[in-house]
Amino acid sequence: MEQPVQNIEQLVRDNKLEEALTALSDFFKACNDYKDDLILSQRRLANVQKAFQQATVGYEADLERNRIALGFLSLLDEFRRETLRKYFDIADKEAFFEGMTSRDAVIHEILDTRLRPKRYLRELQLLEGNSSIIYRLLNADTGRHAIAMVLKAPELHHDIFDEVDRLTEIRHRNIIKLLDHELTKFPYFVVTEYIYGENLQNSIDIVGPRPEAQAIDWLYQLTDALDYLRHKRILHTNIRPSKIYIDDEWQVMISPFDLNKVGSGELTYRRYRDMCQYGAPELLARDGAGLEQKEMTIADQYSLGLIAYKVLTGKDLFHGIMVHDILENRNKFIRDKHFRAEKLSVLPQNEAGQIIRQLLEEDPAARFPSLHKVLRALHPLTRQDQPDLSAARRSYRRCLASNKTFIREFYRDLYQNLPEVEQHFTALGKKRQSAMLQMAVDILLDVEEKKALLLNLVNNKVHAQFNAAQFKVFMDTLVAKIEQNDPICDQDVIREWEAIRQKTLDIMYSKA
């Protein structure tokens, strides 16, 4: 680290007292240059605190407080770099490291320093895996969240730099965007888009198996995203429900970033277990390595078939807690024709079911010749009329199609009807409400069959604090909003929604 231009302590030690006093006077004058910025920050903070006292706090007030914090931290960085370092020796590395009591403290200090110029604040550590530590970030200017993926590899695989360059060029609706990266200095990290929704595994746990039409839509989106990545020469090999996300518009999202390629490429236990449960047999036979580009596109299909099975049934085709159990199920599925037929009998007995069965063929040659061919087979199914849909489900779809801000307006009306409820939701919680309402409506549309799922939802940490009377206002607001926005709402639609409301309230009041 460079030495200070006028080290005041050194000037005193060198008996240059006059110069030391002059330097200290210059330092105080330099400090005064920051006075206006300090006063401005204090005024802005006072306005935010006034909003808190007047109970007018909202999303904008939270965002302004974050902006003030980030601006102040940036000011301190500038002061330390441009002023303090000029007059004092602040390169006390021994003191710095003595203050670091854990690995996380070191990572947080470095990460925060490097994220600040990018206008990101570190909010929360979400999880830690074998390959990375995941943090949720907040952009102080836009109020949007992001993900920082700190890589635990001591060094990067040489291919990662070329792949990251290709990732920055990705433009696909169903692929999570890579926003930024720093791969030249340890700890290495990438910043990606944050998805305001659950992963596929949690979504199915919450709302149960999905209707055939939605399963086909999700399968089509997932296949299209993988086909796009293959054409970009990005060999993603990590397709499984916990790594697939459902966003606030109820669309599938996958990350293009495959952590297996960051380090040595050696499989962890968790990675191997996932491969056993969701990987193609040819991939499993080679421990996930050695497949060429065309071979991978065929292997992808088997994983897609397993995902589709999970979405339609709510269960894994190869279930088991231990790897041994999963492999036992796989072997039985291959060798026992009756067991295989029994497992596949739960799939639809139509073209959609036939496509999934072909994806699950053990022989790669028996699957589709390419992902593009899979898309060609799925495309007409995504455009088919669905005469078996209930009037209420059709009505809800029309509301979303005719009013793109339907969910936002619903919550605006709900907070007007129940003003005491809004305070229970954070800024992040409000951004996740679109995805959560989609899940709630999915349960309500089949409330008789999904009574247990409804009770699980209303008993979770957030919703357990609300009573049955407040849930009645929720249902009244939802039905009223649907009547206002459904362009062809008729008496049949109204009667069906009224029946759903009554069944839901019966469950809620019996719970109370």
N, C-alpha and C positions, 0 to 999 in steps of 0.2 A: 504494500500500500504506500502511496506517495506521502512524503513528509509534509507537515504544515509549512506554509510560506513564512509565517512569523510565529514560531513556537514560543509563546510567552514565557512558559516555565524555563525553557532553555536559555532565553535571553537573560533571565534573572540569574540563572546558574553561571552564565558567562560574564556576569557583572555588567550587563548592558541595561542598567535600570531605566535610563531615560527612554531607550527604544522599547523596553517592555511596557512602560506606562503609556507610551504613544500607541503601541499596538493594542493595548487593552481599551484605550479610548476609541480607537478605530473599530474594535469589536462591538462596543456598546452602540456606536453609530450604525453599524451594519445590522445589529439586532432591531434598531428602531425602524429599519426599512420594512420589517414584517408587521409593523403595528397595524397598518390599514387592513391587511388580510386577516389579522387576528380579530379586529373589531367587527369586520364583515361577518366572519364565522360566528362570533358571539351573538350578533343581531339575528342571524338566520336561525340559530339554535333557540334563541328566546322566542321567536315567532312559532317554532314547532312546539315548544313547551307550553306556550299560550294556547295552542290548538288542543293539546292534551288536557289542559285545565278546563277548557270550554267544551270538552267532549265532542270535538269536531274532528277527531282523529280518523284518518282513513288511509287508503293506500298511498296517496300522494305525500302525506305527512311522513309515513314510514320511509318512503323513497328519498325525501328531502333530508331526513336524518342520516341515512346512509351516505348521501352525497356529501354532507357536511363532514362526516367521519373520514371518508376517503380523501376529501380535500385537505383536511387537517393533517392526516398522515402524510400526504404528498408534500405538504408545506414543511413538516418536520424532516422528511427525507432531504428536501432541498436545503433547509437550514443546516443540517448535519454535513451535507456534501459541500455546499458553497461557502458557508460562513464558519461553522464550528471547526471544521477540519483545517481551515486556513490559519487558525490561531492556536489550536490545541492538538495534541497528539491523542487521537481517539482510536488508534489502531491497537487497542489492548486486547489482543486475541486470547490471551490466557484468561482474562476476566470474562470474556464472552463465552468461552467454552466451559468455564466453571459454572456459569449460570445455566447451562444446558443440562437438565437433569434426566433427559430421556431422548430416545431416538426421535419421537414425535415432536419434541420441542425444537430440535434442530431442523427437521423437515418443515415445520410450521413457520419458523423464522425465515428460512430461505424462500419458501413458497410465497409467503406474504410479501416479501420484498420484491420478488420477481413478478408477482401478479398485479401489484399496485399500479405500475405505469400502464397496464392494460385495462385499468379501471374495474378490476374485480376485487371483491371482498370474499375471503373464505368464511363460509357460514358453519359448515358441519361436516364431520367425517361420517360418511354413510356406511361404508363397509371396508373390510380389508380381505383380500384374497391372496392366493399364492403368488400372483404376478403383479398386483398393484394395490394401491390404497386409493379409495374413491372419496372425493370431497365434493360437496355442493357449494357452488359459488354464486354470488349475486353481482350483476353488473350495476354499478351505482348510477350510471347515466340512463339506462333503458329500463331498469327494474326487472329485467329478464334473468332467469337463473341459468347456470351452466354447470358442467361437470369437469372437475380436474382429476385426471387419472395419473397418479404419480407411480411411475414404473419402479419396481423393486429390483430390477436387473442391475448388476454392477457394471455391465457393459451391454451395448446393443448389438444385435445381429446385423451384419453389414447390409442385408437386404432391406432393413426397416426404413432407411432414408429414402430410397427410391419409392417404396410403397407409400410413405407419408406424402411425398410429392404428388402421387396419383390420387391420394385421398382428398387433397385440397381441391381437386378438379371435379369432385363428385357433385352431380345435380340430379337427385332422385327423391321423389316425394316420400318414399318409405325407407330411406337410409338416413341415419342420424349424421348431422353435419359435423365435420372437424373444423373447429373455429380457430384454433391456434395451437402452437406446440413449441417446446424448447427441448431439443434433443442433442444439444452440444455441450451442456453443462449438467453435472450431477447435482441433485436428483433430476432425472429426466421426467417430463410430464407432457401430456396433451390435454387440450381443452375442447370439449365437445358440447353440442347442444343438449339441453336438459329436457326430458320428456315429462310433461305434466300428466302422468298416468301411471298405471301399474304395469308390471311385466305380465307376460301371457300366463305364467303359472299362477300368479296371485289373482289375475282377472278371472280365471276359470274357477279358482277356489271361492271367489266371492259370488259370482253369478251363475256358476254351474256350466254344464256342456252348452255349446252354442248351436243354434238352429243351422240346418244344412246350408241355407243361403249365405249366412254370415261366415260359416266355415269355408265355403268356396271362395268368397270375396277375400278373406284373409290368406287363403292358400295361394290365390292368384297374385296378391300384392307381394307376398313373401317370395314366390317364384320369380316374379318380375325383378325384384330387388337383387336376388342372387344372380339372375341371368345378366343383369346390368354390371354387377361386380366382376363376373367372369370375363365379360367383354373388356373391362378395364384392367384385366390381368391381376385382379386382387383375389387371392385364393383364401377366402374366408372358410374356416373349417370348424366353426364354433356355433352351429345352429342348434339351439335347445330352448325350451320354453322360458327359462329364467333369464335368457339373453335377448328375448324378443319382447318388445314393449308395445302397449296399446295406448295411443296418444289421446289427447282431449277431443279429437274428432273421430275417435273410434277406428283409427287406421293403424295398421301394423308398422312398426319401426324397428329396424335392426342396426346395430353398430357395425361399421365396416372395419373396425380396428380389431385385429386378431392378436391377442396378447401372447399366444403361443409362439409367434414369430419374433417377439421382442428380444428374448434372451437366447438361451442355447437351443430352444426347441424341444427340450426334454419334457415328457409328460409328467404332470403332477398326478397324485392319486385322484383328486376331484375331477381333473380333466379326463383321466382314463375312465372313471365311472360314468361321466357324461357320454363319452364315446360308446361305451357299452350299451347305454340306454337309448341313444339317439343316432348313432353312427351306422353307416352301411357296413355290411359284412366284409366287403373287400377292404374298407378303411380299417376295420378292426383287425383284420388279418395281418396288416402291415404296421400296426401300432400308430396309425394316423400319418404315416410318412410314405413317400415314394410314388404317389399317384400323379399322373400327368394331368394337364389342364382338362382334356376331354374326359378322362377317367373321373375327375372330380365332379364334373357336371352330371355324370351318371350317378355317382355316389350321393350327390346332393339330393337326388330324387327320393332315395330311401329315407333320408332324414325328413324330407318334406312330408312323406307318407306317414311317418311316425308322429309328426306335429299335427297333421290333419286328424289322425286317429285320436290324439289327445284332445283336440278342440271339440270333436264331435261327441266323444264319450265321457270326457272328463277324467279319463284314466290313461295310464301309460300302457302301451301294448306289452312292453317288457318291464314289468313292475318289480320292485324289490328294494329293500333298504341297503343290503350289502351287494357288492359286485358279484359275489357267488350266486346270489338269488337271481340277479338280472341275467347272468349268463346261462343259468339253468332254464329260465323262461325262453331265452333266445334259442337254445338248443332244442327244446321241446317244440317250439314253433316251427323249426326247420324239419325235424324228424317225425313228428306225430301229425299226420294229415288231419285226423279228427280234431285235435287240439287247435290246429291252424284254422280249420273251417269254423270251429266254434268261436274263436277270437274274431275272425273277420265277418261273422254273420251279423254283428251289430252295426256294420256299415250299411248305408242306404243301398237298396237293391235297384239301382238305376245307374245312369251314366256317371254321376259323381262318384258313387261307390266303386264303379269299375276303374275309374282313373286312379283312385287311391290304392286299390288292390294292385294295379300295375306298378305303381310307384314302390310297392312293398315286395316286389318279386326279388327272390334271393339272387337269381342270375342277372347280372347287370345287362346282358344282351336282351333280356325280356322286358326291360323298362323302356322308356321313351328314348329315342336316339339323341335328344338334346333337351335342355330346359325350354328352348323356344317352342318345341313341339308340345311340351306340357302346357305352355301358355295358350297355344292354339286350341288345345283340347278344352281348357278351362274357360276360355273367353266367352263362348256362346252361353255357358251356364251362368255367367255373371250377368247376362242380359235377359234371362228368362223371367217371364211373369211368375208370380208366386201366389197362386189362387188359394193356397192353404193358410195364408197369413190372416190373422184376426183383424177385425175392423179397427181395433185400438192400435195395433202395431202399425198398420198402414197409416193411420191418422198421425201417429207420432213421427213416422218417417216423412210425411208430407209437411209437418211443422218445421222439421229441421231443414228440409229442402227449400221451403218457401221463405224462411226467415233465418239467415245465417247467424243472427244474434239472439236466437230464441232462448238459449240457455242463460245467457247473460241477462236478458230481460226478465226471465223467470226469477232469478235470484234477486234482481232489483225489486220486483214486486213482493217476493217473500220477505225481504228485509223491511219493506214498508209495512207489511202485515204483522211481522214479528220483529220489531226493532231490537229487542233484547237478544236475539239470536246472533246478529252480525258480529258482536264482540267476541264470540267464541271461535271465530275463524281468523287465522293469520293471513298475511298477504299471500304467502305460499299456498295456504289452504284454499283461498279464493281462486287461485289460478288452477288448482286441481279440481275445482268443483264441476267443471264441464265433464271430465272423465267420470267423476263419481256419480253425477246425475244419470249419465248413460247407463252405468251399472245398476243404479237404483231402479230406473224405468224398466230395464231388462228383467229384473226380478218381479216388479209389479205386474208386468204383462202376463206373467205365468205364476201369479202369487199363490194359487192353491197348491200347485206342485212344488213351489219353492218357499213354503212357509218357514222351513228351517233356515234357509239362506237369508230370508228377510229378518228373522230374529237375530241371526249372527250380525247382520249389518247394523241394526238399530242398537245392539248391545255393545258395539265397539267403543273404543276410548272416546271418540268425538261425540257420537250420537247418544250415548248412554245418559248424558246429562239432560236430555230433552224428554218431556213428558208426552203422554198420549194426546192431550189437547193441542200441543204444538205440532205434533205429527198430523193432526186433523187439518190445521191451517196449511201445512205443507201440501197435503193432498188436495185441498180446496183450491189453493193457488195453482197447482199443476193442472188440474182439470179446467179451471177457468182460462188459463193461458193456452191450453190446447184448443178450446172452443174459439178463442180469439184468432188463432193462427192457422188452423186447418182450413184450407181454401174450399174444401168440399165437405165440411162437417155437417152431418145429418143426424136424424134422431137415432139411427142405429149406432152410430159412433158415440153419441152422448150417453145412450143407455149402457153401452159396454164400458165406458169410462166410469160411469156412476157405479156400476157393479164392481169394478176393480177397486174403486175408492171404498165402497162399503166392506168388501172382503178384507181389504188391508186394515181398515179401522177396527173390524171385528177382532182381527189377530192382535192389534196393538192394545185394544182395551182388555182383551182376555189376558194379555201379558201383564198389564198394569194391575 
